[in-house]
Structures are given as C-alpha cells and as structure tokens.
Amino acid sequence: MPMPQDHSVKARGLTFHYTEWGAASQPPMLCLHGATQTAHSWDDVAPELSASYRVLCLDQRGHGDSDWAPDGDYSRETQAADIDALTDVLGLSRFVLIGLSMGGINAMTFTARHPAKLKTLVIVDVSPEIQASGVEHIRTFVQAADELDSFEAFVERAHQFNPRRSLENIRSRLSYNLKQLPSGKWTWKYDKALRSLEGGFQGNPLANLWEDVRTIGCPTLIIKGGESDILSSDSAAKLQANIPNSHLAVVAGAGHSVMGDNPDGFVAAVREFLKGVRA
C-alpha cells in the first residue's frame, strides 16, 4: 500500500503540517478534515485517490501537528484565508478541493472567495443546515473528559461514538490525534479552545453561509452519508438546488465521517464524479 510523505509549510505566521500521497506530476487534490480531526482522517481513501491525483491532506490550524491560532481565531473566514495562502505557497491551481464537516464549511467559504483557483469542489456531509441531534452527539463526545489514563481508554470511547469503525482503524487514527502528558495521562493534540467552539468555529459558522453557497459555480459533488445524523436528505437536496452545477451522491453504510465509514463507496462516488468533469 502507498504511504504518505509528511511535510510542513509556513503561511500566515503559522506552520502547517500536511501529508502527501501520489506523484507530484499528477493533478492536485486538497483534502480538509472535520473539527478535532487530523489529516490522517483521509488515510482510508487517499491511497486509492492517489492513483490519479497528487493528494494533499492538511492539518488545519489548531489540529494535528499544525500550529494553534495564537489569537484563538478559528472562524471559517480565517481558515479559508489559510487555504488561500497555503495553495499559493504550494503552487496549487485548478485543484480538486474536498472537505468534510468543518472542512466542508471552510471549502465552501474558500470556493466562494477564490473561484478561479478551483477545478471542482466536493462537499462531504455538511450544508448551511445541519441536524441539531447530530451536532449534540458530536458535542457530547468532544466535550467529555479530555485527559484519560490510557490510549486504549480513548480508543474505547471513540468506538462507542462510532461503532462502524474497527478497533484497529480507530487505534490508527487516534495515534495521530493523541499525545501523552508528563503525568502519564493521554489527551488530544488539538487546541483545547476547539472543545468549546461550535463545530470548531467561533459563534455560528453557518451564519450567512447560504450567501456563499449561492455563488459557487464550479462542478460540485455533494456526498451524504446514508446513515448520517448531521446532513438530512432534505438539507442535502436543498444544497444541491442552490449550486447549479452540482450532483448528489449518497454513500450507503456511512454516517457523518463518510470516507472512513465506507471508503470504497466514497472513492467510487468521487471517481465517478471526477470522470465526468472536463479537464
């Protein structure tokens, strides 16, 4: 199986970590994880996608091995500005942008402000309208005690939160998202400020997002997890109706974290969509 290369790059006064899969000569694809996750959220699908694309998976500010925001600014506008600066530094143009949840909100915000940079957009299981029950489920998980006695205690908690994943899969993902403290206890790598922010943002990250969505003109794929408690069928259909050049794919057997819950279904949906996009 292909393995990623780890890189760091400076932009806007912060150091950002990202993983890179595939040959540098291939068309670029940038992947943005959800709140409190890491670049390794894409490890289940990046190897397959890297057969045709140079896949770059970013640790967004405050997450993984990227710097925390010194001023605590995690607004969608600020994170979209990060993407703009990073893609300039990395020389990315006409790239495929994929974002899950918080990453999807950042991706929509970026696309509205920098349409010329993108070739296509893939929005994964999020819209300006999300279900309160799903948000509460995530909030309960994120705001639970953040220091536990062992790595395995976090694994057990994460498996209870998402039993679709195997223990082996969860261990692999959490190995990049946890750190051991001098006391011997374990805790999350991400900025603790994100524990009290709505979806990883200040205030309401969905405020005025419909205005941005309605300006999106590039070919867009909306992916909904068939069993998602975040994006309802009605909200997914409304999002599609507000983006003229868009297509909706529902991935069976997947909850909110579609690419990890059903990697094969996710890759198939992305490949089918990109196959129909003109070069």
LOVEX-878193 format. One record per residue (C-alpha): x negated, y negated, z. Coordinates in steps of 0.2 Angstrom, whole numbers, padded with zeros to 4 digits, always signed. Example, Ala and Ser with C-alpha at 12.3 -4.5 7.8 and 13.67 -1.06 7.14 Angstrom:
# LOVEX-878193
-0062+0022+0039-0068+0005+0036
END
This chain:
# LOVEX-878193
+0000+0000+0000-0006-0018-0004-0012-0028+0011-0011-0047+0013-0026-0059+0014-0025-0071+0029-0028-0090+0025-0027-0106+0034-0024-0123+0026-0023-0141+0034-0009-0153+0029-0001-0167+0038-0013-0166+0053-0009-0148+0056-0017-0131+0052-0005-0119+0044-0008-0100+0043-0001-0090+0028-0003-0073+0021-0006-0070+0003-0001-0055-0007-0004-0051-0026-0016-0058-0039-0019-0077-0039-0016-0077-0058+0002-0072-0055+0017-0084-0054+0018-0091-0036+0032-0087-0024+0033-0095-0007+0042-0087+0007+0049-0096+0023+0054-0086+0039+0068-0089+0051+0067-0098+0068+0055-0090+0080+0049-0078+0067+0032-0077+0058+0025-0075+0040+0025-0056+0043+0044-0056+0043+0041-0053+0024+0029-0038+0026+0043-0026+0021+0046-0034+0004+0030-0044+0000+0021-0028-0006+0034-0024-0019+0036-0043-0025+0018-0045-0026+0018-0033-0041+0024-0048-0052+0021-0063-0041+0007-0071-0030+0017-0071-0014+0013-0083+0000+0021-0081+0016+0020-0096+0028+0019-0098+0047+0029-0114+0048+0025-0127+0061+0026-0121+0079+0027-0102+0074+0014-0088+0072-0004-0094+0070+0001-0111+0064-0001-0127+0075+0013-0133+0086+0020-0150+0082+0011-0162+0095+0027-0173+0095+0039-0159+0096+0046-0163+0079+0054-0148+0071+0068-0157+0061+0072-0150+0044+0066-0166+0035+0049-0164+0044+0047-0146+0039+0052-0150+0021+0039-0163+0021+0026-0149+0027+0031-0139+0012+0028-0153+0000+0011-0157+0007+0006-0138+0008+0011-0135-0010+0001-0150-0016-0014-0143-0006-0012-0126-0013-0008-0132-0031+0009-0124-0032+0020-0129-0046+0036-0121-0054+0036-0109-0040+0049-0097-0033+0055-0103-0016+0063-0090-0004+0070-0095+0013+0079-0085+0027+0089-0094+0040+0079-0109+0047+0068-0106+0032+0083-0107+0020+0088-0123+0028+0071-0130+0025+0071-0123+0007+0087-0132+0003+0081-0148+0010+0064-0147+0001+0073-0142-0016+0085-0157-0014+0070-0169-0012+0057-0161-0024+0067-0153-0038+0053-0154-0051+0042-0143-0041+0053-0128-0041+0057-0114-0054+0070-0105-0043+0077-0105-0026+0083-0090-0016+0093-0094+0000+0094-0080+0012+0109-0078+0024+0112-0096+0028+0123-0111+0022+0128-0128+0029+0142-0117+0038+0137-0103+0049+0147-0092+0061+0146-0098+0080+0147-0080+0086+0131-0075+0076+0122-0091+0082+0126-0087+0100+0120-0069+0098+0103-0076+0092+0103-0090+0106+0105-0077+0119+0090-0067+0113+0079-0082+0111+0083-0089+0127+0081-0073+0138+0066-0072+0149+0050-0076+0139+0037-0068+0150+0038-0049+0152+0027-0036+0160+0023-0027+0144+0023-0027+0125+0034-0012+0125+0047-0022+0135+0049-0034+0121+0050-0020+0109+0064-0013+0118+0073-0029+0119+0071-0033+0101+0078-0015+0096+0093-0019+0107+0095-0035+0097+0093-0027+0080+0095-0008+0081+0095-0007+0062+0076-0008+0063+0065+0007+0069+0054+0005+0084+0038+0007+0073+0044-0008+0062+0048-0019+0077+0031-0015+0085+0023-0020+0069+0032-0037+0068+0030-0041+0086+0011-0038+0085+0010-0054+0076+0023-0064+0087+0017-0060+0104+0002-0064+0115-0005-0058+0131-0007-0071+0145-0021-0071+0158-0009-0064+0171-0007-0049+0160+0011-0053+0155+0016-0055+0137+0025-0069+0129+0030-0077+0112+0017-0086+0102+0029-0099+0096+0031-0116+0104+0042-0115+0119+0051-0130+0113+0060-0120+0100+0069-0110+0113+0080-0124+0117+0082-0131+0100+0097-0127+0089+0090-0114+0076+0073-0121+0079+0078-0139+0075+0082-0155+0085+0100-0160+0085+0111-0152+0072+0101-0145+0057+0116-0143+0047+0122-0161+0048+0123-0169+0030+0116-0153+0023+0130-0151+0011+0124-0168+0003+0108-0160-0001+0115-0144-0007+0126-0153-0020+0110-0160-0028+0102-0143-0031+0101-0139-0050+0088-0126-0052+0093-0107-0054+0098-0102-0036+0101-0085-0029+0111-0084-0013+0108-0067-0003+0120-0062+0010+0118-0048+0022+0133-0036+0020+0134-0035+0039+0128-0052+0044+0136-0061+0059+0129-0078+0053+0135-0080+0035+0153-0076+0032+0159-0071+0015+0169-0087+0013+0154-0098+0018+0143-0089+0005+0157-0091-0008+0158-0110-0004+0139-0112-0005+0139-0104-0022+0153-0115-0028+0143-0130-0023+0127-0125-0033+0132-0125-0051+0118-0113-0057+0119-0100-0044+0123-0082-0041+0128-0072-0025+0121-0055-0020+0127-0045-0005+0115-0033+0001+0123-0018+0010+0117-0011+0026+0109-0028+0031+0113-0040+0045+0106-0058+0046+0087-0053+0043+0091-0045+0026+0074-0042+0019+0069-0032+0035+0085-0023+0037+0087-0017+0019+0070-0020+0010+0074-0010-0006+0091-0019-0008+0083-0036-0005+0069-0033-0018+0082-0026-0030+0093-0042-0029+0078-0054-0031+0071-0044-0046+0087-0043-0055+0090-0062-0052+0072-0067-0057+0073-0056-0073+0087-0067-0079+0078-0084-0076+0069-0091-0091+0051-0094-0090
END
